[in-house]
Amino acid sequence: KEEKEDKEKEGDGAKADAGNTTSTPHPTLVPLDKRISCVPHCTWKCTNPVCEQQCTPHCAVPKCETRCPKLSPDSYKVCKVQCNEPNCAMYCPEEKDLCNGTKTLDCANPRCVTRCAEPKCRLNCPNNLGCKTACPEPACEWRCRRPKACPTPTCSMVCEQPPECAHSAEITAPGEKINEKHAVRRTVKWVVGSWSVCSNSCGRGTKKRTVKCNSGVDEDCGSNKPSSSATCESVAGCRWKATEWEPCSSRCEEGVQTREVRCEGPQCNGSPPPSQQQCHGRDPTCNVCKVTVYGSKDLNENKTDWTLDFDQEGSYSGAELEYRGAKCDDISSLEVVGVYCEMTAYQYGDFNRAHSGWRAVFHEGKHEAAELEAAGAQNNDISSFELHMNRPAKKERPHNHTRHKFTVPSFHPHSSAAAAGIAAWLLGGALLRL
């Protein structure tokens, strides 16, 4: 009730203040003798209504049960099952006029809710056997919701009467000139800040700065406003980028490998990483020497009747080839494996020692029937061959130290000058060694 009366008072005050045109200043505002400005002061306030939520209880059905002591099954033979009326409970809001002022709640009211449980049955025994009925309190929970309608706040504003500035010597009225000896003439101009860092650290970007009029209003400084942004270029973040190294130029010896090095921008600081370096080939077939021979009756490259592998260096005569199952006149192709592996084929089975015949050399790779013929192996008839590694000669590295060469001067063996010259030569050599 008090809250309601306060709201009514606030509403009445708001109505009165809304039409306030009194000639005296409001008592809560700045007094007239303390004003230093001709601008009137205004204050405002709003009410803060409090709205309560609407809550209702939601309760479960009471759970009643008959509890009997533990007895033997024969003790219950004289008992009968008897079912009572179901247990019910009525839930009503606490109001004075719910049942017309009566204290009992047996009246019918639509705001009350009745909940009943299923009928409970129990054993009816002559001596009761010590059984008791227990009904614990039902479990309830509150469910609340916001009110559907809540009053909006009521706001009001109170303004004081503007002072009579023209008749007051202490207050400067709008439009009047201030005493010139206290006046300071201020020249309006554009004030620019420092440029920011370029937006792109490698390449072209944008830099910004603050530009404002010193009066606080850009219109006061005119239309010749300096630019607040400009294009820029920076190379501080430019870096060298190198690709992966290419394979070594030599598969098994010392060689050179290269890679691409470029600047990711207009300019990179510092020296670029190397684009070339020494390397040593590590091909897995550097120390391998193997040949596989393929045979076909009709010399068809797409058909193979037999295959033989020879994975050791040495000489293989016609007798050994025949022993292993090779038919010399049926060799249709062969494959040499190894960087330095070399196969020398002969027309006759004794490596052409007793007879003069053709000789053909094959290196790493697959050699078909046409290639055999082109290399000199006529009619695909390889009767014997030699298999060996043909490594290149190693290059000698130059020595860093310098050797001194001594030449013995020529003297006549029987002259005195010869003896003196030899002695001088020996002494000079000894001094040089020291």
C-alpha positions, 0 to 999 in steps of 0.5 A: 500500500505504501509503495502504491501511494509513493507511485501515485505521488511520483505520478502527480509530481511528474504531471505538475513538473511537466507543466512547470512554468514558475518564475522562480528557480527550482529549490533542488537546482543551482541557486540564482546567486551561484550561477555562472552560466545563462544556460538553465539546468534540468533534472530528470528521474524515472520510477522503477516498478517492481513486478513479482513472479507468479508461482504455483506448486507442483506436488507428487501423489503421496506414497503411503505403504503398510510396513509389517515385521518380518514373520514366517509365511505361516503367520499370514495364513489367517490374514485377508487382503483388504483395499482402502479408499485411495489416498488423496491430497488437495493443494490450494493457494493461501487466501483469506476468501478461499472458502468464505472465511471457513477454516476447513478446506472442504469447499469446492474452489477452481483454484485448488488441485486434487491429486490421488494415488492408486488404492492401497491394499493391505493384509487384515490380520486378527491380531494385526501382527504389528503392521503400521501404515506410513505416509511420508510428505509428498515431493513438491517443486515450485514453478514460477513465471514472469507476470504477463503485464508489468507497468512501464516506468514513469519519467519526469523532468524539472527545468529551472527558469532561465536567469535574467543575464542581461541585468546581471553584472556577474553573468555573461549573457549569450551574444555579449562581448567578453572583456578584450583584455581577457580574450585570447584569439585562437587560430583554427588549423589542422593538426596531424599526427604521426604516420603509422607503420606500413600495413604490409611489411614486404611490399606496397601497403597503406599507412594512416595518421590522425587529422583533426581541427584544433577547434574540435569541429572539422568545418571550422578548418575548411575543406583543405583537410590533409590526407589521413592515409597514403600508400607506402612500401616496406622491405623490413619483412621481406625474406629469402626463400629457397626451394629443396635441393635438386638431386646430386649431379653425380649418382656415385661420385662427387658432384654439384646440386642446385636449388632456386633462391629468390626474394619474396618481395621487392628487396631482401636485406642480407646475403641470399642463401647458397644456390649451389653446393658440393655433394656426393652421390649415394645411388643404391646401385653404385656397388651393384653389378647384375645382369638378367638374361631373357630367352624366347624361342621366337624372339618375341619381346612380349613373351619369355620362355626362360629367365636367368640372373647373374649377380656376381662379377666374373666370366661366364662361358658357354658351358656354364650358360648351358649348365644354368639352362640358357639357350644362347640362340634364344636370347631375346633381351637383357637388363644390366643393373648397376651404375658402373656395371658393364657386360661384354658379350661374345659370339663364341663360348670361349670369349672368342679366344680360339675364333674371331667373332663379334663382341658387344658391350652393354651398360646399365639399362634394358636392352631389347632385341633390336638394341642387341643387334645394333650393339653388334650381337648378331642373330641374338646369339650370345655364347659367353659374356664377362661381367665386371665393374668399370669405375672411373679413375679417381682424380688426385687432389692437389697438395697444399704444401710445396716441396723444395727441389735441389739440383746438384751442380755439375763440376769437374770431378778432378778440379779443386772448384768441384770439391769447394762447390760440393761442400757449399751445396751440402752446407746450403742444403743443411741450412735450408733444412734447418 
